[in-house]
Amino acid sequence: MGRKSCQNCGTMSKELFIFKPCKTKAAFQANFKNIQFNLKNVESVLKKEEYSIEISLNDLIIAKKNHILNVFKNGKIIIKNVDNEKESKEIIKKIYKKIK
């Protein structure tokens, strides 16, 4: 299934992408509906983007750069150590475009 995005601004459709602060407010979470990430591909992309892979499991990758990404096979990404929502969205969009 392909990604739906706005032709004007390039943002992801609300049908596929839900973005919210985590309950602890120390992180942001993006849920991609009806998407399963290929974590081998995700790991390869993150390495090319100069992330350090801290944990690589069948259903989760934890990677570190200036922030921490938790990428789940079921289509969820959690980003930690980012100052604000706008920056979090930009990082997640950039990574998502490369791993979709």
Residue pairs with C-beta under 8 A, 6 or more apart in sequence:
1 34
1 35
2 100
3 12
3 13
3 16
3 96
3 100
4 12
4 13
4 15
4 16
5 11
5 12
5 13
6 12
6 13
11 93
12 32
12 93
12 96
15 33
16 32
16 33
16 34
16 35
17 30
17 31
17 32
17 33
18 30
18 31
18 33
19 28
19 29
19 30
19 31
19 85
19 88
19 89
19 92
20 28
20 29
21 27
21 28
21 29
21 85
22 28
22 29
22 78
26 80
27 78
27 79
27 80
27 82
28 78
28 79
28 82
28 85
28 88
28 89
28 92
29 76
29 77
29 78
29 79
30 76
30 77
30 78
30 79
30 89
30 92
30 96
31 75
31 76
32 75
32 76
32 77
32 96
33 75
34 75
35 75
35 100
36 73
36 74
36 75
37 71
37 72
37 73
37 74
37 75
37 99
38 99
39 56
39 57
39 58
39 59
39 60
39 61
39 71
39 73
41 99
42 61
42 71
42 99
43 53
43 56
43 61
43 63
45 95
45 98
45 99
46 53
46 61
46 63
46 69
46 71
46 95
47 53
49 65
49 95
49 98
50 65
51 63
51 64
51 65
51 69
52 63
52 64
52 65
53 61
53 62
53 63
54 62
54 63
54 64
54 68
55 61
55 62
58 73
59 72
59 73
59 74
60 70
60 71
60 72
60 73
61 69
61 70
61 71
62 68
62 69
62 70
62 71
63 69
63 71
66 81
67 79
67 80
67 81
67 82
67 91
68 79
68 80
68 81
69 77
69 78
69 79
69 91
69 95
70 76
70 77
70 78
70 79
70 80
71 77
71 95
71 99
72 78
77 92
77 95
77 96
79 88
79 91
79 92
82 88
82 91
